[in-house]
C-alpha cells in the first residue's frame, strides 16, 4: 500500500472509530495516528483470531478499512479505560 493509502485508511478508520467510541476529537493528525496504529493492532488481532494474514498491509479495500476500524476502536476503548488523553474542562468563574 502506498503512503497515500495508509493516510486514507488511517483517516477513515480513525474517524469512524472516534464516532463509534464517542472519544474526544484530537484533530486530523491525532485521528490519523489512531487509525494507523489501529490498522497495525487490527492486523495483529485478525491474525490471532483467524491464523491468516489480513489485507490491511497489501491493498486499499473495504476489508482493510474494517480491520483498521476494529483495531482503532479497540485502541480508543483501551485508552479511555486507562484514562489516557481525557481532558476535563474547568469552567472559570469570574
C-alpha positions as CSV (number, residue, x, y, z in Angstrom):
1,X,0.0,0.0,0.0
2,X,1.3,3.4,-0.8
3,X,1.7,6.3,1.7
4,X,-1.5,7.8,0.3
5,X,-3.3,4.5,1.0
6,X,-2.1,4.4,4.6
7,X,-3.2,8.0,5.1
8,X,-6.6,7.3,3.6
9,X,-7.2,4.1,5.6
10,X,-5.9,5.8,8.8
11,X,-8.2,8.8,8.5
12,X,-11.2,6.7,7.6
13,X,-10.6,4.1,10.4
14,X,-9.7,6.7,13.0
15,X,-12.6,8.9,12.2
16,X,-15.1,6.0,12.3
17,X,-13.6,4.7,15.5
18,X,-13.8,8.1,17.1
19,X,-17.5,8.3,16.1
20,X,-18.2,4.8,17.4
21,X,-16.5,5.2,20.7
22,X,-17.5,8.9,21.2
23,X,-14.0,9.8,22.1
24,X,-12.7,13.4,22.2
25,X,-11.6,14.9,19.0
26,X,-7.9,15.2,18.6
27,X,-7.7,16.8,15.2
28,X,-6.7,15.3,11.8
29,X,-3.2,14.2,12.9
30,X,-4.5,12.5,16.1
31,X,-7.2,10.7,14.1
32,X,-4.6,9.7,11.5
33,X,-2.3,8.3,14.2
34,X,-5.1,6.4,15.9
35,X,-6.2,5.0,12.5
36,X,-2.7,3.8,11.5
37,X,-2.0,2.3,15.0
38,X,-5.4,0.8,14.8
39,X,-4.6,-0.8,11.4
40,X,-1.5,-2.4,13.0
41,X,-3.4,-3.6,16.0
42,X,-6.3,-4.8,13.8
43,X,-3.9,-6.8,11.7
44,X,-2.4,-8.5,14.8
45,X,-5.9,-9.2,16.1
46,X,-7.0,-10.6,12.7
47,X,-4.0,-12.9,12.6
48,X,-4.6,-14.0,16.2
49,X,-8.3,-14.7,15.6
50,X,-8.1,-16.4,12.2
51,X,-4.5,-17.5,11.8
52,X,-4.2,-15.8,8.4
53,X,-2.8,-12.5,7.1
54,X,-5.1,-9.6,6.6
55,X,-5.1,-7.4,3.5
56,X,-4.5,-4.2,5.6
57,X,-0.9,-4.0,4.5
58,X,-1.4,-5.0,0.9
59,X,-4.2,-3.0,-0.7
60,X,-6.9,-0.5,0.0
61,X,-10.2,-2.2,0.3
62,X,-13.3,-2.3,2.5
63,X,-11.8,-5.2,4.4
64,X,-8.7,-3.2,5.2
65,X,-10.7,-0.2,6.5
66,X,-12.9,-2.6,8.6
67,X,-9.8,-4.4,10.1
68,X,-8.2,-1.0,10.8
69,X,-11.5,0.3,12.3
70,X,-11.8,-2.6,14.7
71,X,-8.2,-2.1,15.8
72,X,-8.6,1.7,16.2
73,X,-11.8,1.3,18.2
74,X,-10.1,-1.3,20.4
75,X,-7.2,1.1,20.9
76,X,-9.5,4.0,21.7
77,X,-11.5,1.9,24.2
78,X,-8.3,0.8,25.9
79,X,-7.1,4.4,26.1
80,X,-10.5,5.5,27.5
81,X,-10.4,2.7,30.1
82,X,-6.9,3.8,31.2
83,X,-7.9,7.5,31.3
84,X,-5.2,8.5,28.8
85,X,-5.8,11.7,26.9
86,X,-9.0,12.6,28.7
87,X,-9.4,16.3,29.3
88,X,-11.7,17.7,31.8
89,X,-12.6,21.2,31.1
90,X,-12.8,23.5,34.0
91,X,-15.2,26.4,34.0
92,X,-13.8,29.6,35.2
93,X,-15.9,31.8,37.3
94,X,-15.2,35.5,37.2
